[in-house]
Structures are given as C-alpha cells and as structure tokens.
Amino acid sequence: MSADGKNFVFLRTRPELVIEGTGGGSLGNCYSANGWRVTSVHRLTAETLRGLNALGLLGIGQEFYVNSQADGKEEPAGVDTVPCVVVDKRTGKRLDEPAINPYSGEPYGSHDYPYFVYDCESRCDSGD
C-alpha cells in the first residue's frame, strides 16, 4: 500500500471453486452416470469432494467416484499468471495506470497462482 491512497494488488479472476457438468448417459438397466469437473484454487481431498456430493452439488445416486488424484499431493492442473494492478484504496476500483513500486521506481511483476482440477462421476438408478 502506498501513502497516496493506492493499493498494489494481484487481482485473480479465477473463482475459488467451479463445478461443471461434463456429460453423462445411460449405463443400461435403468442406470445412468454423470461426470463432473471441479476446478479449485485450493487442493481438495477426496473427502471434500465426497462432501460436495453429499450436499447434492456433484449429482445424486448410489455411487460416487473421484477419478483424479485428490490426496493433497497432486500437481496443479495449471497456473494463472496475474499482473499487479493499482486499486484506489478508498473505492476499491481498479485504476488505469501501471503498478510501479514507489520505493524502487520499478514496475511490479506478476505472480503465478496454481489451480487444481478434479474429475468425478456420480451414478444413479431410476429409483432416485
């Protein structure tokens, strides 16, 4: 934060958590499956993903599978490179000016933020 009412921040645009349906279909004998992709800025455990399923956020049914590594040791699926921007500390609005370090006079660099992707599947029979 500078003395002139400006903050220098890295504004991430990726949401903390995104759940997307990836399709599904009939498995036969009145049984169906649905796929789910969960993207998070934090590592998730299989237990956390099962909890999201229990809440109904990742389908319904008798079976739920986490088809990705989800043990806290997985590598990021990718990295978002986020530039430093200038924000008015009173209004919180982004200012259209370069983010220059007031002490060194050099531009602030960017910061890399990892994200993680998990693939899951829920299965349901026609009774649910």
Secondary structure as a PSIPRED ss2 file (coil, helix, strand):
# PSIPRED VFORMAT (PSIPRED V4.0)

   1 M C   1.000  0.000  0.000
   2 S C   1.000  0.000  0.000
   3 A C   1.000  0.000  0.000
   4 D C   1.000  0.000  0.000
   5 G C   1.000  0.000  0.000
   6 K E   0.000  0.000  1.000
   7 N E   0.000  0.000  1.000
   8 F E   0.000  0.000  1.000
   9 V E   0.000  0.000  1.000
  10 F E   0.000  0.000  1.000
  11 L C   1.000  0.000  0.000
  12 R C   1.000  0.000  0.000
  13 T C   1.000  0.000  0.000
  14 R C   1.000  0.000  0.000
  15 P C   1.000  0.000  0.000
  16 E C   1.000  0.000  0.000
  17 L E   0.000  0.000  1.000
  18 V E   0.000  0.000  1.000
  19 I E   0.000  0.000  1.000
  20 E E   0.000  0.000  1.000
  21 G E   0.000  0.000  1.000
  22 T E   0.000  0.000  1.000
  23 G E   0.000  0.000  1.000
  24 G E   0.000  0.000  1.000
  25 G E   0.000  0.000  1.000
  26 S E   0.000  0.000  1.000
  27 L E   0.000  0.000  1.000
  28 G E   0.000  0.000  1.000
  29 N C   1.000  0.000  0.000
  30 C C   1.000  0.000  0.000
  31 Y E   0.000  0.000  1.000
  32 S E   0.000  0.000  1.000
  33 A E   0.000  0.000  1.000
  34 N E   0.000  0.000  1.000
  35 G E   0.000  0.000  1.000
  36 W E   0.000  0.000  1.000
  37 R E   0.000  0.000  1.000
  38 V E   0.000  0.000  1.000
  39 T E   0.000  0.000  1.000
  40 S E   0.000  0.000  1.000
  41 V C   1.000  0.000  0.000
  42 H C   1.000  0.000  0.000
  43 R C   1.000  0.000  0.000
  44 L C   1.000  0.000  0.000
  45 T E   0.000  0.000  1.000
  46 A H   0.000  1.000  0.000
  47 E H   0.000  1.000  0.000
  48 T H   0.000  1.000  0.000
  49 L H   0.000  1.000  0.000
  50 R H   0.000  1.000  0.000
  51 G H   0.000  1.000  0.000
  52 L H   0.000  1.000  0.000
  53 N H   0.000  1.000  0.000
  54 A H   0.000  1.000  0.000
  55 L C   1.000  0.000  0.000
  56 G C   1.000  0.000  0.000
  57 L C   1.000  0.000  0.000
  58 L C   1.000  0.000  0.000
  59 G C   1.000  0.000  0.000
  60 I C   1.000  0.000  0.000
  61 G C   1.000  0.000  0.000
  62 Q C   1.000  0.000  0.000
  63 E E   0.000  0.000  1.000
  64 F E   0.000  0.000  1.000
  65 Y E   0.000  0.000  1.000
  66 V E   0.000  0.000  1.000
  67 N C   1.000  0.000  0.000
  68 S C   1.000  0.000  0.000
  69 Q C   1.000  0.000  0.000
  70 A C   1.000  0.000  0.000
  71 D E   0.000  0.000  1.000
  72 G C   1.000  0.000  0.000
  73 K C   1.000  0.000  0.000
  74 E C   1.000  0.000  0.000
  75 E C   1.000  0.000  0.000
  76 P C   1.000  0.000  0.000
  77 A C   1.000  0.000  0.000
  78 G E   0.000  0.000  1.000
  79 V E   0.000  0.000  1.000
  80 D E   0.000  0.000  1.000
  81 T E   0.000  0.000  1.000
  82 V E   0.000  0.000  1.000
  83 P E   0.000  0.000  1.000
  84 C E   0.000  0.000  1.000
  85 V E   0.000  0.000  1.000
  86 V E   0.000  0.000  1.000
  87 V E   0.000  0.000  1.000
  88 D E   0.000  0.000  1.000
  89 K C   1.000  0.000  0.000
  90 R C   1.000  0.000  0.000
  91 T C   1.000  0.000  0.000
  92 G C   1.000  0.000  0.000
  93 K C   1.000  0.000  0.000
  94 R E   0.000  0.000  1.000
  95 L E   0.000  0.000  1.000
  96 D C   1.000  0.000  0.000
  97 E C   1.000  0.000  0.000
  98 P C   1.000  0.000  0.000
  99 A C   1.000  0.000  0.000
 100 I E   0.000  0.000  1.000
 101 N C   1.000  0.000  0.000
 102 P C   1.000  0.000  0.000
 103 Y C   1.000  0.000  0.000
 104 S C   1.000  0.000  0.000
 105 G C   1.000  0.000  0.000
 106 E C   1.000  0.000  0.000
 107 P E   0.000  0.000  1.000
 108 Y C   1.000  0.000  0.000
 109 G C   1.000  0.000  0.000
 110 S E   0.000  0.000  1.000
 111 H E   0.000  0.000  1.000
 112 D E   0.000  0.000  1.000
 113 Y E   0.000  0.000  1.000
 114 P E   0.000  0.000  1.000
 115 Y E   0.000  0.000  1.000
 116 F E   0.000  0.000  1.000
 117 V E   0.000  0.000  1.000
 118 Y E   0.000  0.000  1.000
 119 D E   0.000  0.000  1.000
 120 C E   0.000  0.000  1.000
 121 E E   0.000  0.000  1.000
 122 S E   0.000  0.000  1.000
 123 R E   0.000  0.000  1.000
 124 C E   0.000  0.000  1.000
 125 D E   0.000  0.000  1.000
 126 S C   1.000  0.000  0.000
 127 G C   1.000  0.000  0.000
 128 D C   1.000  0.000  0.000
